[in-house]
Amino acid sequence: MSDQINAQFRQRIFSGIQPSGGLTLGNYLGALKRFAALQGGEAETIYCVVDLHAITVWQDPEVLRVRIREAAAAFMAAGVDPAQSVLFNQSQVSAHAEMAWLFNTVARVGWMYRMTQFKDKAGKNTENVSLGLLAYPALMAADILTYQATAVPVGEDQKQHLELTRDIAAKFNHDYGVEHFPMTEPLIEGVATRVMSLRDGSKKMSKSDPSDASRINLTDDADTIAQKIRKARTDADPLPGQMEGLKDRPEAKNLVNIYAALADETPDQVLARFEGQGFGAFKPALAEIAVEALAPITRRMAEYTADPAQIDRILADGADRAAAIANPILDRTKDIMGLLRTRA
C-alpha cells in the first residue's frame, strides 16, 4: 500500500544529525558515510543539522553554535557535497517548527509517552523535563514530511521514530481524506549501521561513555586510533570463517563489522581472509584501514572548522534551497486543514 502512495511523490531522502559534539566512528559508519553514498541517485538528498532537537535539553549557546558548525563540517568532510545535496541547519527553515505544531494536533499523547528514547532520557524525572523532550518526535516527523521525503536512512534504534512519522502521515491523510504525505520508508542497510563500544560489545559506541577508549572520535589522530583499536576488548579465540561463528562473541563481531564497513566488504569476506588468525594479526590490519579511512576526514573537518564564515554561508544557501521545497508543502498542509494564510 505504501508503495502505491509513495509512487506519486518525488523521490526524496531526508536525514539529520544532532549537533551534540564529539562525533564518532559510529556516526560516520552509521550515518555520514551512507549519506554521501546516497548522493547522485534518482532521489533528491536533503541533510540537516537538527539544532532544534538539541535544545530539548539546555545548551550553552556559544557551545551550540560551535557544534552546529562542527556537525556541518563533518557532513562535508565525510563526502556530503552541498552542490549535490541540500545541507542546512534546521532552525533556519521555519517550516520545520510550523509543521511540528500542526503535527502536535494530529499526534496522540499516548504515542509520545510510548517512545523508548523519551523513557530513557526522562527516566523517573518525567514531570520536570521539557515539554520539547516529550513532543520532539512530532518535530522529527515534521523534519521528514515537510519535504514529503519518501525514504530516511536510519539505524535500528531510530525505527520507532520513523514508525511514528508514518502513523502521523497516515492519520493526517485519513482525517482529511487526502494522500498529502507519503508513507516514508526506512533505509536500513550496511554492515555497521550500529557500531558498538570498543570496551563493551553489548553497548552502542557513544560520546557519552565516560571512557574515551570506548570510541573512536572523528577528531582522533592516527596514533590515537591505532592505540584504541589495539586496546579494544576481544577474546582469545581465533576468528572463524563465517559470521555465524561470532554469534556469542559481541566484541569480535563488532570489530569485524567495522572492518567490513570501512573496506566496503561483507563480514564473511573479511573472515575468509582472516580465518584461523587471532586478534594479534587482525587488530593491526583494522587499525591500518581505519586510519586510512578517517585521517582524510579529520583533516578536512579541521579545514572546514577553521573557516566558520564559509560554513555559515553554505548552511544559509542550503536553508534557502530547503525552504523553497518546504514552504509550498507547508502552505498546502495549511490549506488542507482549513487555515488561512497570506498569499502573494
Residue frames as qw, qx, qy, qz and C-alpha x, y, z in Angstrom:
[[0.000, 0.885, 0.465, 0.000, 0.00, 0.00, 0.00],
 [0.300, -0.798, 0.091, 0.515, 2.79, 2.42, 0.92],
 [0.436, -0.088, 0.584, 0.679, 4.44, 1.77, -2.46],
 [0.198, 0.651, 0.632, 0.371, 1.25, 2.85, -4.23],
 [0.173, -0.941, -0.232, 0.178, 1.02, 6.03, -2.14],
 [0.442, -0.638, 0.278, 0.566, 4.70, 6.88, -2.49],
 [0.564, 0.260, 0.570, 0.539, 4.70, 6.43, -6.27],
 [0.182, 0.875, 0.372, 0.249, 3.00, 9.79, -6.70],
 [0.327, -0.919, 0.089, 0.201, 5.71, 11.67, -4.77],
 [0.464, 0.751, -0.435, 0.178, 9.10, 12.82, -5.97],
 [0.888, -0.178, -0.319, 0.279, 11.74, 10.53, -4.52],
 [0.007, 0.809, -0.323, 0.490, 13.46, 12.35, -1.67],
 [0.757, -0.188, -0.510, 0.364, 15.79, 11.17, 1.06],
 [0.185, -0.823, 0.156, -0.514, 15.98, 13.15, 4.29],
 [0.791, -0.340, -0.409, 0.302, 18.10, 12.68, 7.36],
 [0.050, -0.877, 0.185, -0.440, 19.78, 14.71, 10.07],
 [0.686, -0.057, -0.527, 0.499, 22.32, 14.67, 12.87],
 [0.399, -0.895, -0.201, 0.017, 22.12, 16.44, 16.20],
 [0.368, 0.693, -0.349, 0.512, 24.92, 18.92, 16.93],
 [0.770, -0.629, -0.067, -0.080, 25.78, 17.23, 20.19],
 [0.036, -0.823, 0.563, -0.066, 29.55, 17.34, 19.69],
 [0.426, -0.414, 0.803, -0.050, 32.06, 14.53, 19.82],
 [0.840, 0.356, -0.148, -0.383, 31.15, 12.76, 16.56],
 [0.577, -0.403, 0.709, 0.033, 32.47, 9.21, 16.45],
 [0.010, 0.194, -0.887, -0.419, 33.23, 6.37, 14.08],
 [0.227, 0.411, 0.864, -0.180, 29.68, 5.21, 14.81],
 [0.299, 0.738, 0.199, -0.571, 28.29, 8.47, 13.41],
 [0.133, 0.548, -0.592, -0.575, 30.46, 8.08, 10.32],
 [0.010, 0.048, -0.965, -0.259, 29.65, 4.45, 9.52],
 [0.146, 0.462, 0.837, -0.253, 26.04, 4.55, 10.69],
 [0.232, 0.837, 0.365, -0.335, 25.12, 7.85, 9.06],
 [0.059, 0.811, -0.244, -0.528, 27.61, 10.16, 7.33],
 [0.206, -0.277, 0.822, 0.453, 29.24, 7.58, 5.05],
 [0.307, 0.443, 0.840, 0.070, 25.81, 6.37, 3.99],
 [0.210, 0.836, 0.251, -0.441, 24.56, 9.93, 3.39],
 [0.000, 0.645, -0.502, -0.576, 27.42, 10.58, 0.98],
 [0.237, -0.040, 0.917, 0.318, 26.86, 7.28, -0.82],
 [0.319, 0.595, 0.721, -0.156, 23.19, 8.11, -1.44],
 [0.136, 0.719, -0.081, -0.677, 24.02, 11.26, -3.41],
 [0.110, 0.434, -0.644, -0.620, 23.74, 11.37, -7.16],
 [0.185, 0.209, 0.956, 0.095, 20.99, 8.78, -7.48],
 [0.083, -0.525, -0.645, -0.549, 17.39, 9.16, -8.57],
 [0.386, -0.780, -0.485, 0.093, 16.34, 10.53, -5.18],
 [0.085, 0.790, -0.156, 0.586, 17.00, 14.11, -4.10],
 [0.668, -0.235, -0.537, 0.459, 19.09, 14.13, -0.90],
 [0.195, -0.797, 0.015, -0.571, 18.34, 16.61, 1.90],
 [0.694, -0.163, -0.532, 0.457, 20.56, 16.61, 5.01],
 [0.264, -0.820, -0.092, -0.500, 20.08, 18.67, 8.12],
 [0.304, 0.125, -0.657, 0.678, 21.85, 19.63, 11.34],
 [0.424, -0.623, -0.579, -0.310, 18.88, 19.26, 13.70],
 [0.217, 0.229, -0.451, 0.835, 19.67, 22.03, 16.17],
 [0.543, -0.380, -0.017, -0.748, 16.04, 22.42, 17.32],
 [0.882, -0.218, -0.414, -0.057, 16.22, 18.85, 18.61],
 [0.557, 0.181, -0.507, 0.633, 19.39, 19.66, 20.51],
 [0.093, -0.329, 0.303, -0.890, 17.67, 22.34, 22.61],
 [0.719, -0.427, -0.431, -0.339, 15.14, 19.92, 24.09],
 [0.721, -0.511, -0.244, 0.400, 17.78, 19.88, 26.84],
 [0.093, -0.970, 0.055, 0.217, 19.61, 23.05, 27.88],
 [0.790, 0.298, 0.086, 0.529, 22.57, 24.03, 25.72],
 [0.332, -0.621, 0.059, 0.708, 25.26, 26.64, 26.23],
 [0.526, 0.803, 0.167, -0.224, 24.55, 29.00, 23.29],
 [0.120, 0.807, -0.525, -0.243, 28.19, 29.57, 22.34],
 [0.387, -0.253, 0.882, 0.090, 28.99, 25.87, 22.52],
 [0.636, 0.463, 0.596, -0.159, 25.90, 25.03, 20.46],
 [0.434, 0.844, -0.129, -0.288, 26.97, 27.40, 17.67],
 [0.055, -0.616, 0.765, 0.180, 30.37, 25.72, 17.52],
 [0.480, -0.005, 0.876, -0.054, 28.78, 22.28, 17.46],
 [0.636, 0.645, 0.309, -0.292, 26.37, 23.21, 14.66],
 [0.358, 0.805, -0.418, -0.222, 29.32, 24.22, 12.51],
 [0.251, -0.433, 0.865, 0.024, 31.26, 21.13, 13.58],
 [0.643, 0.256, 0.702, -0.167, 28.39, 18.86, 12.51],
 [0.588, 0.770, 0.034, -0.244, 28.15, 20.65, 9.15],
 [0.096, 0.735, -0.655, -0.148, 31.90, 20.24, 8.72],
 [0.466, -0.176, 0.865, -0.054, 31.57, 16.52, 9.46],
 [0.710, 0.535, 0.392, -0.235, 28.87, 16.13, 6.80],
 [0.495, 0.826, -0.226, -0.148, 31.12, 17.72, 4.19],
 [0.132, -0.641, 0.756, 0.026, 34.33, 16.05, 5.36],
 [0.595, -0.006, 0.797, -0.106, 32.59, 12.68, 5.02],
 [0.234, 0.059, 0.767, 0.595, 31.69, 13.42, 1.42],
 [0.207, 0.754, 0.607, -0.143, 28.32, 15.19, 1.51],
 [0.320, 0.101, 0.308, 0.890, 28.58, 17.73, -1.30],
 [0.166, 0.555, 0.409, -0.705, 26.44, 20.88, -0.83],
 [0.271, 0.356, -0.446, -0.775, 26.26, 21.13, -4.61],
 [0.330, -0.049, -0.888, -0.315, 24.67, 17.67, -4.88],
 [0.356, -0.504, -0.770, 0.159, 22.65, 17.66, -1.66],
 [0.225, -0.785, -0.075, -0.573, 20.73, 20.27, 0.30],
 [0.618, -0.170, -0.547, 0.539, 22.69, 20.86, 3.54],
 [0.156, -0.640, -0.004, -0.752, 21.37, 23.24, 6.17],
 [0.125, -0.055, -0.792, 0.595, 20.58, 23.65, 9.84],
 [0.109, -0.530, -0.837, -0.075, 17.03, 23.09, 10.94],
 [0.125, -0.679, -0.443, 0.572, 16.34, 26.34, 12.81],
 [0.048, -0.332, 0.295, 0.895, 16.97, 28.41, 9.67],
 [0.266, -0.183, -0.707, -0.629, 13.91, 26.89, 7.97],
 [0.353, -0.091, 0.461, -0.809, 10.85, 27.91, 9.99],
 [0.722, 0.011, -0.421, -0.549, 8.63, 25.41, 8.18],
 [0.479, 0.044, -0.847, 0.226, 10.01, 22.68, 10.48],
 [0.008, 0.091, 0.647, -0.757, 8.67, 24.34, 13.62],
 [0.518, 0.108, -0.025, -0.848, 5.36, 25.30, 11.98],
 [0.689, 0.055, -0.632, -0.350, 4.75, 21.81, 10.68],
 [0.313, 0.018, -0.848, 0.427, 5.69, 20.36, 14.06],
 [0.289, 0.088, 0.455, -0.838, 2.89, 22.36, 15.69],
 [0.680, 0.126, -0.297, -0.659, 0.41, 21.14, 13.10],
 [0.633, 0.080, -0.770, -0.023, 1.52, 17.59, 13.84],
 [0.003, 0.067, -0.726, 0.684, 1.12, 18.22, 17.57],
 [0.575, 0.106, 0.210, -0.783, -2.60, 18.47, 16.82],
 [0.772, 0.217, -0.473, -0.367, -2.54, 15.20, 14.87],
 [0.457, 0.202, -0.819, 0.281, -0.34, 13.01, 17.09],
 [0.705, -0.583, -0.305, -0.264, -1.76, 11.47, 20.25],
 [0.296, -0.769, 0.466, -0.323, -0.23, 11.98, 23.69],
 [0.904, -0.231, 0.350, -0.083, -0.11, 8.23, 24.25],
 [0.831, 0.497, -0.067, 0.241, 2.08, 7.86, 21.17],
 [0.183, 0.801, -0.387, 0.419, 4.63, 10.21, 22.70],
 [0.577, -0.589, 0.467, -0.319, 4.71, 8.51, 26.08],
 [0.978, 0.026, 0.208, -0.003, 5.42, 5.19, 24.41],
 [0.569, 0.739, -0.317, 0.175, 8.59, 6.45, 22.74],
 [0.892, -0.211, -0.218, 0.335, 11.55, 4.50, 24.10],
 [0.488, 0.324, -0.174, 0.791, 14.00, 7.39, 23.84],
 [0.306, -0.666, 0.016, -0.680, 11.74, 9.63, 25.92],
 [0.859, -0.485, -0.130, -0.096, 11.56, 6.99, 28.61],
 [0.828, 0.023, -0.177, 0.532, 15.34, 6.56, 28.54],
 [0.307, 0.428, -0.113, 0.842, 16.16, 10.26, 28.66],
 [0.414, -0.620, -0.015, -0.667, 13.46, 11.31, 31.12],
 [0.321, 0.077, -0.857, 0.396, 13.85, 8.33, 33.44],
 [0.270, -0.561, -0.736, 0.264, 11.90, 8.93, 36.64],
 [0.146, -0.391, -0.141, 0.898, 12.01, 12.70, 36.08],
 [0.206, 0.462, 0.704, 0.499, 9.11, 12.91, 33.63],
 [0.092, -0.878, -0.455, 0.115, 7.40, 15.80, 35.44],
 [0.282, -0.824, 0.090, 0.482, 10.45, 18.07, 35.21],
 [0.490, -0.017, 0.549, 0.677, 11.82, 17.51, 31.72],
 [0.182, 0.320, -0.168, -0.914, 10.98, 19.99, 28.98],
 [0.702, 0.438, 0.374, -0.419, 7.77, 19.60, 27.00],
 [0.463, 0.684, -0.453, -0.335, 10.01, 19.61, 23.94],
 [0.091, -0.364, 0.927, -0.004, 11.62, 16.33, 25.04],
 [0.516, 0.261, 0.760, -0.295, 8.19, 14.69, 25.03],
 [0.569, 0.698, 0.253, -0.354, 6.95, 16.34, 21.83],
 [0.027, -0.660, 0.544, 0.518, 10.13, 16.23, 19.75],
 [0.430, 0.099, 0.854, 0.275, 9.07, 13.11, 17.78],
 [0.393, 0.791, 0.451, -0.130, 6.42, 15.34, 16.19],
 [0.058, 0.874, -0.302, -0.377, 9.23, 17.68, 15.18],
 [0.348, -0.306, 0.815, 0.348, 11.14, 14.72, 13.78],
 [0.474, 0.488, 0.729, 0.075, 8.09, 13.79, 11.75],
 [0.247, 0.922, 0.124, -0.271, 7.89, 17.39, 10.56],
 [0.216, -0.643, 0.573, 0.460, 11.54, 17.29, 9.50],
 [0.363, 0.005, 0.873, 0.326, 10.75, 14.37, 7.23],
 [0.310, 0.599, 0.735, 0.062, 7.26, 15.16, 5.99],
 [0.079, 0.832, 0.038, -0.548, 7.81, 18.87, 5.38],
 [0.072, 0.528, -0.640, -0.553, 9.80, 17.63, 2.38],
 [0.896, 0.202, 0.039, -0.394, 7.44, 14.74, 1.65],
 [0.021, 0.564, -0.822, -0.079, 10.52, 12.55, 1.98],
 [0.884, 0.078, -0.282, -0.365, 9.93, 9.04, 0.72],
 [0.893, -0.030, -0.368, 0.258, 12.91, 7.44, 2.48],
 [0.282, -0.867, 0.330, -0.246, 15.08, 8.01, 5.53],
 [0.668, 0.263, -0.639, 0.277, 18.37, 6.23, 6.24],
 [0.561, -0.651, 0.221, -0.461, 18.05, 5.16, 9.87],
 [0.154, 0.307, -0.903, 0.258, 19.71, 2.88, 12.37],
 [0.428, -0.324, -0.842, -0.058, 17.78, 0.18, 14.17],
 [0.233, -0.380, -0.591, 0.672, 17.41, 2.47, 17.21],
 [0.160, 0.241, -0.022, -0.957, 15.53, 5.08, 15.15],
 [0.130, -0.233, -0.854, -0.447, 12.93, 2.78, 13.62],
 [0.096, -0.589, -0.731, 0.330, 10.36, 3.66, 16.30],
 [0.027, 0.563, 0.067, -0.823, 10.53, 7.36, 15.40],
 [0.151, 0.148, -0.635, -0.743, 10.01, 6.59, 11.73],
 [0.132, -0.389, -0.908, -0.087, 7.04, 4.38, 12.60],
 [0.026, -0.647, -0.485, 0.587, 5.54, 7.33, 14.47],
 [0.067, 0.394, -0.319, -0.859, 6.17, 9.54, 11.44],
 [0.168, -0.114, -0.844, -0.497, 4.24, 7.05, 9.33],
 [0.109, -0.536, -0.796, 0.258, 1.44, 6.99, 11.93],
 [0.027, 0.594, 0.175, -0.784, 1.17, 10.79, 11.80],
 [0.130, 0.234, -0.571, -0.776, 1.17, 10.79, 7.99],
 [0.154, -0.268, -0.918, -0.250, -1.48, 8.07, 7.85],
 [0.064, -0.605, -0.659, 0.442, -3.73, 9.78, 10.40],
 [0.074, 0.508, -0.076, -0.855, -3.44, 13.14, 8.63],
 [0.163, 0.088, -0.727, -0.662, -4.22, 11.59, 5.25],
 [0.159, -0.397, -0.903, -0.036, -7.17, 9.66, 6.71],
 [0.053, -0.578, -0.509, 0.636, -8.58, 12.57, 8.73],
 [0.176, 0.601, -0.083, -0.775, -8.57, 14.95, 5.77],
 [0.772, 0.455, 0.430, -0.110, -9.29, 12.44, 3.01],
 [0.380, 0.850, -0.334, -0.147, -6.09, 13.18, 1.10],
 [0.930, -0.028, 0.030, 0.366, -2.85, 11.49, 0.11],
 [0.080, 0.978, -0.141, 0.134, -0.74, 14.51, 1.02],
 [0.274, -0.723, 0.631, -0.059, 2.08, 12.76, 2.88],
 [0.677, 0.302, -0.661, -0.120, 3.99, 9.65, 1.79],
 [0.899, -0.431, 0.057, -0.057, 4.49, 6.57, 3.93],
 [0.144, 0.820, -0.551, 0.052, 8.21, 7.19, 4.41],
 [0.973, 0.020, -0.222, 0.052, 10.30, 4.03, 4.13],
 [0.528, -0.747, 0.373, 0.156, 13.37, 3.26, 6.27],
 [0.695, 0.576, -0.420, 0.096, 16.70, 2.65, 4.58],
 [0.659, -0.601, 0.448, -0.067, 18.44, 0.20, 6.90],
 [0.887, 0.423, -0.134, 0.124, 21.47, -1.14, 5.15],
 [0.244, 0.726, -0.542, 0.345, 25.16, -1.74, 5.61],
 [0.770, -0.094, -0.601, 0.193, 27.06, -3.99, 7.98],
 [0.427, -0.178, -0.489, 0.739, 27.84, -1.42, 10.69],
 [0.172, -0.655, -0.309, -0.668, 24.75, 0.75, 10.94],
 [0.622, -0.749, 0.004, -0.228, 25.03, 0.24, 14.71],
 [0.544, 0.458, -0.552, 0.435, 28.67, 0.45, 15.82],
 [0.753, -0.594, -0.282, -0.003, 29.30, -0.85, 19.31],
 [0.333, -0.886, 0.318, -0.055, 31.67, 0.24, 22.07],
 [0.574, 0.523, -0.610, 0.161, 35.30, -0.87, 21.82],
 [0.074, -0.367, 0.760, -0.531, 35.13, -1.76, 25.52],
 [0.435, 0.163, 0.772, -0.435, 31.74, -3.49, 25.63],
 [0.035, -0.014, -0.770, -0.637, 30.25, -5.09, 22.55],
 [0.042, -0.559, -0.827, 0.045, 26.76, -5.00, 24.05],
 [0.036, -0.792, -0.290, 0.535, 26.61, -1.18, 24.14],
 [0.520, 0.781, 0.227, 0.260, 26.42, 1.31, 21.31],
 [0.542, 0.041, -0.049, 0.838, 29.50, 3.45, 20.69],
 [0.127, -0.902, -0.381, -0.162, 28.68, 6.80, 22.24],
 [0.280, 0.577, -0.253, 0.725, 30.34, 10.09, 23.08],
 [0.532, -0.654, 0.095, -0.529, 28.56, 9.97, 26.46],
 [0.922, -0.173, -0.293, 0.187, 30.52, 6.90, 27.59],
 [0.398, -0.894, 0.183, 0.088, 32.88, 8.05, 30.37],
 [0.689, -0.318, 0.491, 0.428, 35.73, 6.07, 28.79],
 [0.342, 0.745, -0.291, -0.493, 37.27, 7.75, 25.76],
 [0.128, -0.341, 0.898, 0.245, 38.82, 4.37, 24.92],
 [0.516, 0.327, 0.758, -0.228, 35.32, 3.06, 24.16],
 [0.527, 0.782, 0.308, -0.123, 35.06, 5.08, 20.95],
 [0.526, 0.037, 0.318, 0.788, 36.99, 6.43, 18.01],
 [0.112, 0.803, 0.242, -0.533, 36.37, 10.15, 17.61],
 [0.638, 0.684, 0.243, 0.257, 36.42, 11.74, 14.19],
 [0.045, 0.955, -0.245, 0.160, 38.96, 14.18, 15.61],
 [0.800, -0.459, 0.344, 0.178, 41.37, 11.45, 16.82],
 [0.227, 0.741, -0.567, -0.278, 44.80, 11.39, 15.18],
 [0.769, 0.284, -0.551, -0.157, 46.29, 8.29, 13.59],
 [0.260, 0.284, -0.817, 0.429, 48.27, 7.22, 16.66],
 [0.430, -0.078, 0.524, -0.731, 45.23, 7.52, 18.91],
 [0.824, 0.178, -0.160, -0.513, 43.06, 5.49, 16.52],
 [0.658, 0.305, -0.686, 0.054, 45.66, 2.73, 16.31],
 [0.039, 0.245, -0.767, 0.592, 46.10, 2.67, 20.09],
 [0.612, -0.017, 0.330, -0.719, 42.36, 2.44, 20.76],
 [0.858, 0.218, -0.319, -0.338, 41.96, -0.44, 18.33],
 [0.472, 0.347, -0.765, 0.268, 44.98, -2.20, 19.78],
 [0.074, -0.116, 0.736, -0.663, 43.45, -1.97, 23.26],
 [0.657, -0.096, -0.198, -0.721, 39.89, -2.83, 22.16],
 [0.587, -0.206, 0.704, -0.342, 38.36, -5.66, 24.16],
 [0.664, 0.266, -0.574, -0.398, 38.33, -9.01, 22.35],
 [0.897, -0.303, 0.268, -0.178, 38.76, -12.67, 23.29],
 [0.350, -0.558, 0.714, 0.236, 41.47, -15.27, 22.89],
 [0.743, 0.262, 0.615, 0.019, 39.76, -17.41, 20.26],
 [0.245, -0.126, 0.571, 0.774, 40.82, -17.32, 16.60],
 [0.458, 0.348, -0.028, -0.818, 38.49, -15.85, 14.00],
 [0.653, 0.243, 0.715, -0.056, 36.06, -18.27, 12.30],
 [0.266, 0.059, 0.647, 0.712, 35.41, -18.43, 8.58],
 [0.147, -0.548, -0.578, -0.586, 31.82, -17.13, 8.78],
 [0.218, -0.443, 0.206, -0.845, 29.84, -14.66, 10.89],
 [0.806, -0.368, -0.336, -0.319, 27.75, -17.45, 12.39],
 [0.764, -0.059, -0.473, 0.434, 30.82, -18.35, 14.42],
 [0.188, 0.207, -0.312, 0.908, 30.78, -14.92, 16.11],
 [0.420, -0.592, -0.523, -0.447, 27.19, -15.20, 17.36],
 [0.658, -0.703, -0.259, 0.079, 28.23, -15.24, 21.04],
 [0.629, -0.190, -0.003, 0.754, 31.34, -13.06, 20.64],
 [0.149, 0.926, 0.342, -0.059, 29.99, -9.46, 20.57],
 [0.225, -0.821, 0.269, 0.451, 33.35, -7.65, 20.76],
 [0.430, -0.154, 0.722, 0.520, 34.84, -9.76, 17.98],
 [0.350, 0.623, 0.672, 0.194, 31.72, -9.34, 15.87],
 [0.019, 0.948, 0.147, -0.282, 31.86, -5.57, 16.31],
 [0.269, -0.646, 0.475, 0.534, 35.46, -5.30, 15.12],
 [0.407, 0.130, 0.791, 0.439, 34.79, -7.50, 12.10],
 [0.246, 0.801, 0.546, 0.024, 31.73, -5.40, 11.20],
 [0.091, -0.898, 0.090, 0.421, 33.77, -2.20, 11.50],
 [0.354, -0.346, 0.665, 0.559, 36.47, -3.61, 9.22],
 [0.373, 0.411, 0.778, 0.294, 33.86, -4.72, 6.68],
 [0.146, 0.906, 0.370, -0.143, 32.13, -1.32, 6.67],
 [0.171, -0.807, 0.291, 0.485, 35.40, 0.57, 6.25],
 [0.296, -0.270, 0.772, 0.494, 36.55, -1.78, 3.49],
 [0.622, 0.320, -0.133, -0.702, 33.16, -1.91, 1.73],
 [0.348, 0.157, -0.914, -0.140, 33.17, -5.69, 2.06],
 [0.778, -0.406, -0.282, -0.388, 30.86, -8.21, 3.66],
 [0.529, -0.635, 0.510, -0.240, 31.81, -9.59, 7.09],
 [0.951, 0.016, 0.307, 0.030, 32.12, -13.06, 5.57],
 [0.666, 0.672, -0.142, 0.292, 34.64, -11.73, 3.04],
 [0.106, -0.801, 0.466, -0.360, 36.68, -10.29, 5.88],
 [0.760, -0.391, 0.480, -0.196, 36.54, -13.53, 7.86],
 [0.937, 0.332, 0.065, 0.091, 37.56, -15.57, 4.82],
 [0.443, 0.743, -0.337, 0.371, 40.77, -13.53, 4.75],
 [0.123, -0.613, 0.588, -0.513, 41.50, -13.81, 8.48],
 [0.915, -0.228, -0.167, -0.287, 40.08, -17.27, 9.23],
 [0.909, -0.109, -0.279, 0.289, 42.10, -19.06, 11.90],
 [0.401, 0.384, -0.281, 0.783, 44.06, -15.96, 12.85],
 [0.380, -0.592, -0.551, 0.450, 43.90, -14.21, 16.20],
 [0.026, 0.972, 0.232, -0.005, 43.45, -10.56, 17.04],
 [0.507, -0.583, 0.293, 0.563, 47.20, -10.07, 17.13],
 [0.356, 0.086, 0.619, 0.694, 47.02, -10.16, 13.34],
 [0.094, 0.708, 0.644, 0.273, 43.54, -8.69, 12.88],
 [0.217, -0.869, -0.268, 0.356, 43.86, -5.55, 15.01],
 [0.312, -0.461, 0.322, 0.766, 46.85, -4.06, 13.15],
 [0.184, 0.272, 0.714, 0.619, 45.04, -4.61, 9.85],
 [0.087, -0.804, -0.587, -0.047, 41.92, -2.94, 11.25],
 [0.307, -0.746, -0.059, 0.588, 43.96, -0.03, 12.62],
 [0.316, -0.165, 0.501, 0.788, 45.56, 0.48, 9.21],
 [0.065, 0.479, 0.697, 0.529, 42.30, 0.59, 7.32],
 [0.219, -0.831, -0.477, 0.184, 40.65, 2.80, 9.98],
 [0.320, -0.606, 0.111, 0.720, 43.48, 5.34, 9.85],
 [0.242, 0.056, 0.622, 0.743, 43.40, 5.31, 6.06],
 [0.041, -0.642, -0.688, -0.336, 39.64, 6.00, 6.04],
 [0.310, -0.847, -0.401, 0.164, 39.44, 8.51, 8.88],
 [0.489, -0.357, 0.061, 0.794, 42.63, 10.58, 8.53],
 [0.149, 0.280, 0.423, 0.849, 41.32, 12.47, 5.45],
 [0.300, -0.736, -0.540, -0.277, 38.02, 13.16, 7.24],
 [0.533, -0.657, -0.240, 0.476, 39.80, 14.51, 10.30],
 [0.395, -0.132, 0.221, 0.882, 41.96, 16.73, 8.09],
 [0.011, -0.461, -0.516, -0.722, 39.00, 18.06, 6.09],
 [0.400, -0.766, -0.503, 0.016, 36.99, 18.71, 9.26],
 [0.490, -0.522, -0.091, 0.692, 39.84, 20.82, 10.61],
 [0.242, 0.092, 0.383, 0.887, 39.99, 22.77, 7.35],
 [0.181, -0.626, -0.575, -0.494, 36.25, 23.47, 7.34],
 [0.482, -0.754, -0.409, 0.179, 36.03, 24.43, 11.02],
 [0.481, -0.267, 0.012, 0.835, 38.94, 26.84, 10.55],
 [0.038, -0.088, -0.317, -0.944, 36.61, 28.95, 8.35],
 [0.147, 0.432, 0.790, -0.409, 33.29, 29.26, 10.22],
 [0.311, 0.522, 0.006, -0.794, 32.12, 32.06, 7.95],
 [0.307, 0.238, -0.750, -0.535, 32.30, 29.71, 4.96],
 [0.062, -0.231, -0.963, 0.126, 30.30, 27.07, 6.84],
 [0.201, 0.511, 0.478, -0.686, 27.68, 29.71, 7.68],
 [0.340, 0.434, -0.343, -0.760, 27.43, 30.69, 4.00],
 [0.238, 0.054, -0.923, -0.296, 26.98, 27.06, 2.95],
 [0.000, -0.365, -0.864, 0.346, 24.28, 26.48, 5.58],
 [0.252, 0.515, 0.210, -0.792, 22.47, 29.69, 4.66],
 [0.350, 0.305, -0.593, -0.658, 22.43, 28.74, 0.98],
 [0.190, -0.103, -0.975, -0.057, 21.18, 25.28, 1.91],
 [0.120, 0.421, 0.665, -0.606, 18.45, 26.82, 4.06],
 [0.362, 0.436, -0.135, -0.813, 17.21, 28.90, 1.12],
 [0.378, 0.165, -0.798, -0.440, 17.08, 25.78, -1.07],
 [0.103, -0.210, -0.939, 0.253, 15.37, 23.77, 1.67],
 [0.228, 0.430, 0.428, -0.762, 12.77, 26.49, 2.27],
 [0.383, 0.314, -0.428, -0.756, 11.96, 26.58, -1.44],
 [0.376, -0.059, -0.902, -0.203, 10.93, 22.92, -1.17],
 [0.165, -0.274, -0.827, 0.462, 9.35, 23.04, 2.28],
 [0.178, 0.239, 0.252, -0.921, 7.24, 26.19, 2.16],
 [0.517, 0.042, -0.450, -0.727, 4.85, 25.12, -0.63],
 [0.499, -0.165, -0.851, -0.008, 4.28, 21.78, 1.13],
 [0.126, -0.260, -0.624, 0.726, 3.62, 23.59, 4.42],
 [0.311, 0.157, -0.042, -0.936, 1.23, 26.00, 2.67],
 [0.556, -0.058, -0.666, -0.493, -0.67, 23.12, 1.12],
 [0.365, -0.208, -0.844, 0.334, -0.88, 21.44, 4.52],
 [0.072, 0.243, 0.393, -0.884, -2.42, 24.59, 5.99],
 [0.447, 0.082, -0.354, -0.818, -4.91, 24.78, 3.13],
 [0.506, -0.129, -0.836, -0.169, -5.97, 21.18, 3.70],
 [0.298, -0.301, -0.736, 0.528, -6.51, 21.91, 7.40],
 [0.056, -0.825, -0.524, -0.202, -8.61, 25.00, 6.63],
 [0.419, -0.625, -0.106, 0.650, -6.11, 27.53, 7.88],
 [0.376, 0.916, 0.121, 0.066, -5.88, 30.90, 6.15],
 [0.666, -0.294, 0.162, 0.666, -2.55, 32.22, 5.01],
 [0.116, 0.804, -0.109, -0.572, -1.21, 35.36, 3.42],
 [0.763, 0.370, 0.441, 0.295, -0.97, 35.00, -0.32],
 [0.316, -0.326, 0.286, 0.844, 1.40, 36.91, -2.55]]
